[in-house]
Amino acid sequence: MAKLESQPVRFEQEIKVPESGKRKARIAKLAVRFSMVNLRVPYRFDNRDPLPVYAVYATEIDCPEGETPWSGCF
């Protein structure tokens, strides 16, 4: 995760966050970062090289006071 967090913000995107439990519905502004990462192959396939994939990390910026900022890694 540290590699993704250290990447520059590539773009910002607004999303609709639905009401859920204690969270109020709102429009969240996300900072989106991405990078190529290598996934280790399961041990039973030890003769294979790591699998290169792109990982995307999005975090909410300017979160309203009293709310938990939204974040996710894909």
Distance bins in CASP14 RR format, pairs under 12 A and 6 or more apart:
PFRMAT RR
TARGET T0000
AUTHOR 0000-0000-0000
RMODE 2
METHOD distances of the structure
MODEL  1
1 7 0 0 0 0 0 1 0 0 0 0 0
1 33 0 0 0 0 0 1 0 0 0 0 0
1 35 0 0 0 0 0 1 0 0 0 0 0
1 37 0 0 0 0 1 0 0 0 0 0 0
1 55 0 0 0 0 1 0 0 0 0 0 0
1 57 1 0 0 1 0 0 0 0 0 0 0
1 59 0 0 0 0 0 1 0 0 0 0 0
1 71 0 0 0 0 0 1 0 0 0 0 0
1 72 0 0 0 0 1 0 0 0 0 0 0
1 73 1 0 0 1 0 0 0 0 0 0 0
2 33 0 0 0 0 0 1 0 0 0 0 0
2 35 0 0 0 0 0 1 0 0 0 0 0
2 37 0 0 0 0 0 1 0 0 0 0 0
2 55 0 0 0 0 0 1 0 0 0 0 0
2 57 0 0 0 0 0 1 0 0 0 0 0
2 73 0 0 0 0 0 1 0 0 0 0 0
3 33 0 0 0 0 1 0 0 0 0 0 0
3 34 0 0 0 0 0 1 0 0 0 0 0
3 35 1 0 1 0 0 0 0 0 0 0 0
3 36 0 0 0 0 1 0 0 0 0 0 0
3 37 1 0 0 1 0 0 0 0 0 0 0
3 38 0 0 0 0 0 1 0 0 0 0 0
3 54 0 0 0 0 0 1 0 0 0 0 0
3 55 0 0 0 0 1 0 0 0 0 0 0
3 57 0 0 0 0 1 0 0 0 0 0 0
3 73 0 0 0 0 0 1 0 0 0 0 0
4 10 0 0 0 0 0 1 0 0 0 0 0
4 31 0 0 0 0 0 1 0 0 0 0 0
4 32 0 0 0 0 0 1 0 0 0 0 0
4 33 1 0 1 0 0 0 0 0 0 0 0
4 34 1 0 0 1 0 0 0 0 0 0 0
4 35 1 0 1 0 0 0 0 0 0 0 0
4 36 0 0 0 0 0 1 0 0 0 0 0
4 37 1 0 0 1 0 0 0 0 0 0 0
4 54 0 0 0 0 0 1 0 0 0 0 0
4 55 1 0 1 0 0 0 0 0 0 0 0
4 56 0 0 0 0 1 0 0 0 0 0 0
4 57 1 1 0 0 0 0 0 0 0 0 0
4 58 0 0 0 0 1 0 0 0 0 0 0
4 59 0 0 0 0 1 0 0 0 0 0 0
4 71 0 0 0 0 0 1 0 0 0 0 0
4 72 0 0 0 0 1 0 0 0 0 0 0
4 73 1 0 0 1 0 0 0 0 0 0 0
4 74 0 0 0 0 0 1 0 0 0 0 0
5 31 0 0 0 0 0 1 0 0 0 0 0
5 33 1 0 0 1 0 0 0 0 0 0 0
5 34 0 0 0 0 0 1 0 0 0 0 0
5 35 0 0 0 0 1 0 0 0 0 0 0
5 55 0 0 0 0 0 1 0 0 0 0 0
5 57 1 0 0 1 0 0 0 0 0 0 0
5 58 0 0 0 0 0 1 0 0 0 0 0
5 59 0 0 0 0 1 0 0 0 0 0 0
5 71 0 0 0 0 1 0 0 0 0 0 0
5 72 0 0 0 0 0 1 0 0 0 0 0
5 73 0 0 0 0 1 0 0 0 0 0 0
6 33 0 0 0 0 1 0 0 0 0 0 0
6 35 0 0 0 0 1 0 0 0 0 0 0
6 57 0 0 0 0 0 1 0 0 0 0 0
7 31 0 0 0 0 0 1 0 0 0 0 0
7 32 0 0 0 0 1 0 0 0 0 0 0
7 33 1 0 1 0 0 0 0 0 0 0 0
7 34 1 0 0 1 0 0 0 0 0 0 0
7 35 1 0 1 0 0 0 0 0 0 0 0
7 36 0 0 0 0 0 1 0 0 0 0 0
7 37 0 0 0 0 0 1 0 0 0 0 0
7 54 0 0 0 0 0 1 0 0 0 0 0
7 55 0 0 0 0 1 0 0 0 0 0 0
7 56 0 0 0 0 0 1 0 0 0 0 0
7 57 1 0 0 1 0 0 0 0 0 0 0
7 58 0 0 0 0 0 1 0 0 0 0 0
7 59 0 0 0 0 0 1 0 0 0 0 0
7 73 0 0 0 0 0 1 0 0 0 0 0
8 31 0 0 0 0 1 0 0 0 0 0 0
8 32 0 0 0 0 0 1 0 0 0 0 0
8 33 1 0 0 1 0 0 0 0 0 0 0
8 34 0 0 0 0 0 1 0 0 0 0 0
8 35 0 0 0 0 1 0 0 0 0 0 0
8 57 0 0 0 0 0 1 0 0 0 0 0
9 29 0 0 0 0 0 1 0 0 0 0 0
9 30 0 0 0 0 1 0 0 0 0 0 0
9 31 1 0 1 0 0 0 0 0 0 0 0
9 32 1 0 0 1 0 0 0 0 0 0 0
9 33 1 0 1 0 0 0 0 0 0 0 0
9 34 0 0 0 0 0 1 0 0 0 0 0
9 57 0 0 0 0 0 1 0 0 0 0 0
9 58 0 0 0 0 1 0 0 0 0 0 0
9 59 0 0 0 0 1 0 0 0 0 0 0
9 61 0 0 0 0 1 0 0 0 0 0 0
10 30 0 0 0 0 0 1 0 0 0 0 0
10 31 0 0 0 0 1 0 0 0 0 0 0
10 32 1 0 1 0 0 0 0 0 0 0 0
10 33 1 0 0 1 0 0 0 0 0 0 0
10 34 1 0 0 1 0 0 0 0 0 0 0
10 35 0 0 0 0 1 0 0 0 0 0 0
10 54 0 0 0 0 0 1 0 0 0 0 0
10 56 0 0 0 0 1 0 0 0 0 0 0
10 57 0 0 0 0 0 1 0 0 0 0 0
10 58 0 0 0 0 0 1 0 0 0 0 0
11 29 0 0 0 0 0 1 0 0 0 0 0
11 30 0 0 0 0 1 0 0 0 0 0 0
11 31 0 0 0 0 1 0 0 0 0 0 0
11 32 1 0 1 0 0 0 0 0 0 0 0
11 33 0 0 0 0 1 0 0 0 0 0 0
11 34 0 0 0 0 1 0 0 0 0 0 0
11 56 0 0 0 0 0 1 0 0 0 0 0
11 58 0 0 0 0 0 1 0 0 0 0 0
12 28 0 0 0 0 0 1 0 0 0 0 0
12 29 1 0 0 1 0 0 0 0 0 0 0
12 30 1 0 0 1 0 0 0 0 0 0 0
12 31 1 0 1 0 0 0 0 0 0 0 0
12 32 1 0 0 1 0 0 0 0 0 0 0
12 33 0 0 0 0 0 1 0 0 0 0 0
12 58 0 0 0 0 1 0 0 0 0 0 0
12 59 0 0 0 0 0 1 0 0 0 0 0
12 60 0 0 0 0 0 1 0 0 0 0 0
12 61 1 0 0 1 0 0 0 0 0 0 0
12 62 0 0 0 0 0 1 0 0 0 0 0
13 27 0 0 0 0 0 1 0 0 0 0 0
13 28 0 0 0 0 1 0 0 0 0 0 0
13 29 1 0 0 1 0 0 0 0 0 0 0
13 30 1 0 1 0 0 0 0 0 0 0 0
13 31 0 0 0 0 1 0 0 0 0 0 0
13 32 1 0 1 0 0 0 0 0 0 0 0
13 33 0 0 0 0 0 1 0 0 0 0 0
13 56 0 0 0 0 0 1 0 0 0 0 0
13 58 1 0 0 1 0 0 0 0 0 0 0
13 59 0 0 0 0 0 1 0 0 0 0 0
13 60 0 0 0 0 0 1 0 0 0 0 0
13 61 0 0 0 0 0 1 0 0 0 0 0
13 70 0 0 0 0 0 1 0 0 0 0 0
14 26 0 0 0 0 0 1 0 0 0 0 0
14 27 1 0 1 0 0 0 0 0 0 0 0
14 28 1 0 0 1 0 0 0 0 0 0 0
14 29 1 0 1 0 0 0 0 0 0 0 0
14 30 1 0 0 1 0 0 0 0 0 0 0
14 31 0 0 0 0 0 1 0 0 0 0 0
14 32 0 0 0 0 0 1 0 0 0 0 0
14 58 0 0 0 0 0 1 0 0 0 0 0
14 60 0 0 0 0 0 1 0 0 0 0 0
14 61 0 0 0 0 0 1 0 0 0 0 0
14 62 0 0 0 0 0 1 0 0 0 0 0
14 70 0 0 0 0 0 1 0 0 0 0 0
15 25 0 0 0 0 0 1 0 0 0 0 0
15 26 0 0 0 0 1 0 0 0 0 0 0
15 27 1 0 0 1 0 0 0 0 0 0 0
15 28 1 0 1 0 0 0 0 0 0 0 0
15 29 0 0 0 0 1 0 0 0 0 0 0
15 30 1 0 0 1 0 0 0 0 0 0 0
15 31 0 0 0 0 0 1 0 0 0 0 0
15 32 0 0 0 0 0 1 0 0 0 0 0
15 58 0 0 0 0 1 0 0 0 0 0 0
15 59 0 0 0 0 0 1 0 0 0 0 0
15 60 0 0 0 0 1 0 0 0 0 0 0
15 70 0 0 0 0 1 0 0 0 0 0 0
15 71 0 0 0 0 0 1 0 0 0 0 0
15 72 0 0 0 0 0 1 0 0 0 0 0
16 25 1 0 0 1 0 0 0 0 0 0 0
16 26 0 0 0 0 1 0 0 0 0 0 0
16 27 1 0 0 1 0 0 0 0 0 0 0
16 28 1 0 0 1 0 0 0 0 0 0 0
16 29 0 0 0 0 0 1 0 0 0 0 0
16 30 0 0 0 0 0 1 0 0 0 0 0
16 70 0 0 0 0 0 1 0 0 0 0 0
17 23 1 0 0 1 0 0 0 0 0 0 0
17 24 0 0 0 0 1 0 0 0 0 0 0
17 25 1 0 0 1 0 0 0 0 0 0 0
17 26 1 0 1 0 0 0 0 0 0 0 0
17 27 1 0 0 1 0 0 0 0 0 0 0
17 28 1 0 1 0 0 0 0 0 0 0 0
17 29 0 0 0 0 0 1 0 0 0 0 0
17 30 0 0 0 0 1 0 0 0 0 0 0
17 58 0 0 0 0 0 1 0 0 0 0 0
17 60 0 0 0 0 1 0 0 0 0 0 0
17 63 0 0 0 0 0 1 0 0 0 0 0
17 64 0 0 0 0 0 1 0 0 0 0 0
17 67 0 0 0 0 1 0 0 0 0 0 0
17 68 0 0 0 0 0 1 0 0 0 0 0
17 69 0 0 0 0 0 1 0 0 0 0 0
17 70 1 0 0 1 0 0 0 0 0 0 0
17 71 0 0 0 0 0 1 0 0 0 0 0
18 24 0 0 0 0 1 0 0 0 0 0 0
18 25 1 0 1 0 0 0 0 0 0 0 0
18 26 0 0 0 0 1 0 0 0 0 0 0
18 27 0 0 0 0 0 1 0 0 0 0 0
18 28 0 0 0 0 0 1 0 0 0 0 0
18 70 0 0 0 0 0 1 0 0 0 0 0
19 25 1 0 1 0 0 0 0 0 0 0 0
19 26 0 0 0 0 1 0 0 0 0 0 0
19 67 0 0 0 0 0 1 0 0 0 0 0
20 26 0 0 0 0 0 1 0 0 0 0 0
20 67 0 0 0 0 0 1 0 0 0 0 0
20 68 0 0 0 0 0 1 0 0 0 0 0
20 70 0 0 0 0 0 1 0 0 0 0 0
21 67 0 0 0 0 0 1 0 0 0 0 0
21 68 0 0 0 0 0 1 0 0 0 0 0
22 66 0 0 0 0 1 0 0 0 0 0 0
22 67 0 0 0 0 1 0 0 0 0 0 0
22 68 0 0 0 0 1 0 0 0 0 0 0
23 60 0 0 0 0 0 1 0 0 0 0 0
23 63 0 0 0 0 0 1 0 0 0 0 0
23 64 0 0 0 0 0 1 0 0 0 0 0
23 66 0 0 0 0 1 0 0 0 0 0 0
23 67 1 0 0 1 0 0 0 0 0 0 0
23 68 1 0 0 1 0 0 0 0 0 0 0
23 69 0 0 0 0 0 1 0 0 0 0 0
23 70 0 0 0 0 1 0 0 0 0 0 0
24 63 0 0 0 0 0 1 0 0 0 0 0
24 64 0 0 0 0 1 0 0 0 0 0 0
24 65 0 0 0 0 0 1 0 0 0 0 0
24 66 0 0 0 0 1 0 0 0 0 0 0
24 67 1 0 0 1 0 0 0 0 0 0 0
24 68 0 0 0 0 0 1 0 0 0 0 0
25 64 0 0 0 0 0 1 0 0 0 0 0
25 67 0 0 0 0 0 1 0 0 0 0 0
26 60 0 0 0 0 1 0 0 0 0 0 0
26 62 0 0 0 0 0 1 0 0 0 0 0
26 63 0 0 0 0 1 0 0 0 0 0 0
26 64 1 0 0 1 0 0 0 0 0 0 0
26 66 0 0 0 0 0 1 0 0 0 0 0
26 67 1 0 0 1 0 0 0 0 0 0 0
26 68 0 0 0 0 0 1 0 0 0 0 0
26 69 0 0 0 0 0 1 0 0 0 0 0
26 70 0 0 0 0 1 0 0 0 0 0 0
27 60 0 0 0 0 0 1 0 0 0 0 0
27 62 0 0 0 0 0 1 0 0 0 0 0
27 63 0 0 0 0 0 1 0 0 0 0 0
27 64 0 0 0 0 0 1 0 0 0 0 0
27 70 0 0 0 0 0 1 0 0 0 0 0
28 58 0 0 0 0 1 0 0 0 0 0 0
28 59 0 0 0 0 1 0 0 0 0 0 0
28 60 1 0 1 0 0 0 0 0 0 0 0
28 61 0 0 0 0 1 0 0 0 0 0 0
28 62 0 0 0 0 1 0 0 0 0 0 0
28 63 1 0 0 1 0 0 0 0 0 0 0
28 64 0 0 0 0 1 0 0 0 0 0 0
28 67 0 0 0 0 1 0 0 0 0 0 0
28 68 0 0 0 0 0 1 0 0 0 0 0
28 69 0 0 0 0 1 0 0 0 0 0 0
28 70 1 0 1 0 0 0 0 0 0 0 0
28 71 0 0 0 0 0 1 0 0 0 0 0
28 72 0 0 0 0 0 1 0 0 0 0 0
29 58 0 0 0 0 0 1 0 0 0 0 0
29 59 0 0 0 0 0 1 0 0 0 0 0
29 60 1 0 0 1 0 0 0 0 0 0 0
29 61 1 0 1 0 0 0 0 0 0 0 0
29 62 1 0 1 0 0 0 0 0 0 0 0
29 63 0 0 0 0 1 0 0 0 0 0 0
29 64 0 0 0 0 0 1 0 0 0 0 0
29 69 0 0 0 0 0 1 0 0 0 0 0
29 70 0 0 0 0 1 0 0 0 0 0 0
30 56 0 0 0 0 0 1 0 0 0 0 0
30 57 0 0 0 0 1 0 0 0 0 0 0
30 58 1 0 1 0 0 0 0 0 0 0 0
30 59 1 0 0 1 0 0 0 0 0 0 0
30 60 1 0 1 0 0 0 0 0 0 0 0
30 61 1 0 0 1 0 0 0 0 0 0 0
30 62 0 0 0 0 0 1 0 0 0 0 0
30 63 0 0 0 0 0 1 0 0 0 0 0
30 69 0 0 0 0 1 0 0 0 0 0 0
30 70 1 0 0 1 0 0 0 0 0 0 0
30 71 0 0 0 0 1 0 0 0 0 0 0
30 72 0 0 0 0 1 0 0 0 0 0 0
30 74 0 0 0 0 0 1 0 0 0 0 0
31 56 0 0 0 0 0 1 0 0 0 0 0
31 57 0 0 0 0 1 0 0 0 0 0 0
31 58 1 0 0 1 0 0 0 0 0 0 0
31 59 1 0 1 0 0 0 0 0 0 0 0
31 60 1 0 0 1 0 0 0 0 0 0 0
31 61 1 0 1 0 0 0 0 0 0 0 0
31 62 0 0 0 0 1 0 0 0 0 0 0
31 63 0 0 0 0 0 1 0 0 0 0 0
31 69 0 0 0 0 0 1 0 0 0 0 0
31 70 0 0 0 0 0 1 0 0 0 0 0
31 71 0 0 0 0 1 0 0 0 0 0 0
31 72 0 0 0 0 0 1 0 0 0 0 0
32 54 0 0 0 0 0 1 0 0 0 0 0
32 55 0 0 0 0 0 1 0 0 0 0 0
32 56 1 0 0 1 0 0 0 0 0 0 0
32 57 1 0 0 1 0 0 0 0 0 0 0
32 58 1 0 1 0 0 0 0 0 0 0 0
32 59 0 0 0 0 1 0 0 0 0 0 0
32 60 0 0 0 0 0 1 0 0 0 0 0
32 61 0 0 0 0 0 1 0 0 0 0 0
32 71 0 0 0 0 0 1 0 0 0 0 0
32 72 0 0 0 0 0 1 0 0 0 0 0
32 73 0 0 0 0 0 1 0 0 0 0 0
32 74 0 0 0 0 0 1 0 0 0 0 0
33 54 0 0 0 0 0 1 0 0 0 0 0
33 55 0 0 0 0 1 0 0 0 0 0 0
33 56 1 0 0 1 0 0 0 0 0 0 0
33 57 1 0 1 0 0 0 0 0 0 0 0
33 58 1 0 0 1 0 0 0 0 0 0 0
33 59 0 0 0 0 1 0 0 0 0 0 0
33 61 0 0 0 0 0 1 0 0 0 0 0
33 71 0 0 0 0 0 1 0 0 0 0 0
33 72 0 0 0 0 0 1 0 0 0 0 0
33 73 0 0 0 0 1 0 0 0 0 0 0
33 74 0 0 0 0 0 1 0 0 0 0 0
34 53 0 0 0 0 0 1 0 0 0 0 0
34 54 1 0 1 0 0 0 0 0 0 0 0
34 55 1 0 0 1 0 0 0 0 0 0 0
34 56 1 0 1 0 0 0 0 0 0 0 0
34 57 1 0 0 1 0 0 0 0 0 0 0
34 58 0 0 0 0 1 0 0 0 0 0 0
34 72 0 0 0 0 0 1 0 0 0 0 0
34 73 0 0 0 0 0 1 0 0 0 0 0
34 74 0 0 0 0 1 0 0 0 0 0 0
35 52 0 0 0 0 0 1 0 0 0 0 0
35 53 0 0 0 0 0 1 0 0 0 0 0
35 54 1 0 0 1 0 0 0 0 0 0 0
35 55 1 0 0 1 0 0 0 0 0 0 0
35 56 0 0 0 0 1 0 0 0 0 0 0
35 57 0 0 0 0 1 0 0 0 0 0 0
35 73 0 0 0 0 0 1 0 0 0 0 0
36 50 0 0 0 0 0 1 0 0 0 0 0
36 51 0 0 0 0 0 1 0 0 0 0 0
36 52 1 0 1 0 0 0 0 0 0 0 0
36 53 1 0 0 1 0 0 0 0 0 0 0
36 54 1 0 1 0 0 0 0 0 0 0 0
36 55 1 0 0 1 0 0 0 0 0 0 0
36 56 0 0 0 0 0 1 0 0 0 0 0
37 50 0 0 0 0 1 0 0 0 0 0 0
37 51 0 0 0 0 1 0 0 0 0 0 0
37 52 1 0 0 1 0 0 0 0 0 0 0
37 53 1 0 0 1 0 0 0 0 0 0 0
37 54 1 0 0 1 0 0 0 0 0 0 0
37 55 1 0 1 0 0 0 0 0 0 0 0
37 56 0 0 0 0 0 1 0 0 0 0 0
37 57 0 0 0 0 0 1 0 0 0 0 0
37 73 0 0 0 0 0 1 0 0 0 0 0
37 74 0 0 0 0 0 1 0 0 0 0 0
38 48 0 0 0 0 0 1 0 0 0 0 0
38 49 0 0 0 0 1 0 0 0 0 0 0
38 50 1 1 0 0 0 0 0 0 0 0 0
38 51 1 0 0 1 0 0 0 0 0 0 0
38 52 1 0 1 0 0 0 0 0 0 0 0
38 53 1 0 0 1 0 0 0 0 0 0 0
38 54 0 0 0 0 0 1 0 0 0 0 0
38 55 0 0 0 0 0 1 0 0 0 0 0
39 45 0 0 0 0 0 1 0 0 0 0 0
39 48 0 0 0 0 0 1 0 0 0 0 0
39 49 0 0 0 0 0 1 0 0 0 0 0
39 50 1 0 0 1 0 0 0 0 0 0 0
39 51 1 0 1 0 0 0 0 0 0 0 0
39 52 1 0 0 1 0 0 0 0 0 0 0
39 53 1 0 1 0 0 0 0 0 0 0 0
39 54 0 0 0 0 0 1 0 0 0 0 0
39 55 0 0 0 0 1 0 0 0 0 0 0
40 46 0 0 0 0 1 0 0 0 0 0 0
40 48 0 0 0 0 1 0 0 0 0 0 0
40 49 0 0 0 0 1 0 0 0 0 0 0
40 50 1 0 1 0 0 0 0 0 0 0 0
40 51 0 0 0 0 1 0 0 0 0 0 0
40 52 0 0 0 0 0 1 0 0 0 0 0
40 53 0 0 0 0 0 1 0 0 0 0 0
41 47 0 0 0 0 1 0 0 0 0 0 0
41 48 1 0 1 0 0 0 0 0 0 0 0
41 49 1 0 0 1 0 0 0 0 0 0 0
41 50 1 0 0 1 0 0 0 0 0 0 0
41 51 1 0 0 1 0 0 0 0 0 0 0
41 52 0 0 0 0 0 1 0 0 0 0 0
41 53 0 0 0 0 0 1 0 0 0 0 0
42 48 0 0 0 0 1 0 0 0 0 0 0
42 50 0 0 0 0 0 1 0 0 0 0 0
42 51 0 0 0 0 0 1 0 0 0 0 0
45 51 0 0 0 0 1 0 0 0 0 0 0
53 73 0 0 0 0 0 1 0 0 0 0 0
53 74 0 0 0 0 0 1 0 0 0 0 0
54 73 0 0 0 0 0 1 0 0 0 0 0
54 74 0 0 0 0 1 0 0 0 0 0 0
55 72 0 0 0 0 0 1 0 0 0 0 0
55 73 1 0 0 1 0 0 0 0 0 0 0
55 74 1 0 0 1 0 0 0 0 0 0 0
56 71 0 0 0 0 0 1 0 0 0 0 0
56 72 0 0 0 0 1 0 0 0 0 0 0
56 73 1 0 0 1 0 0 0 0 0 0 0
56 74 1 0 1 0 0 0 0 0 0 0 0
57 70 0 0 0 0 0 1 0 0 0 0 0
57 71 1 0 0 1 0 0 0 0 0 0 0
57 72 1 0 0 1 0 0 0 0 0 0 0
57 73 1 0 1 0 0 0 0 0 0 0 0
57 74 1 0 0 1 0 0 0 0 0 0 0
58 69 0 0 0 0 0 1 0 0 0 0 0
58 70 1 0 0 1 0 0 0 0 0 0 0
58 71 1 0 0 1 0 0 0 0 0 0 0
58 72 1 0 1 0 0 0 0 0 0 0 0
58 73 1 0 0 1 0 0 0 0 0 0 0
58 74 1 0 0 1 0 0 0 0 0 0 0
59 68 0 0 0 0 0 1 0 0 0 0 0
59 69 1 0 0 1 0 0 0 0 0 0 0
59 70 1 0 0 1 0 0 0 0 0 0 0
59 71 1 0 1 0 0 0 0 0 0 0 0
59 72 1 0 0 1 0 0 0 0 0 0 0
59 73 0 0 0 0 1 0 0 0 0 0 0
60 67 0 0 0 0 1 0 0 0 0 0 0
60 68 0 0 0 0 1 0 0 0 0 0 0
60 69 1 0 1 0 0 0 0 0 0 0 0
60 70 1 0 1 0 0 0 0 0 0 0 0
60 71 1 0 0 1 0 0 0 0 0 0 0
60 72 0 0 0 0 1 0 0 0 0 0 0
61 69 1 0 0 1 0 0 0 0 0 0 0
61 70 0 0 0 0 0 1 0 0 0 0 0
61 71 0 0 0 0 0 1 0 0 0 0 0
62 69 0 0 0 0 1 0 0 0 0 0 0
62 70 0 0 0 0 0 1 0 0 0 0 0
63 69 1 0 1 0 0 0 0 0 0 0 0
63 70 1 0 0 1 0 0 0 0 0 0 0
63 71 0 0 0 0 1 0 0 0 0 0 0
64 70 0 0 0 0 0 1 0 0 0 0 0
END
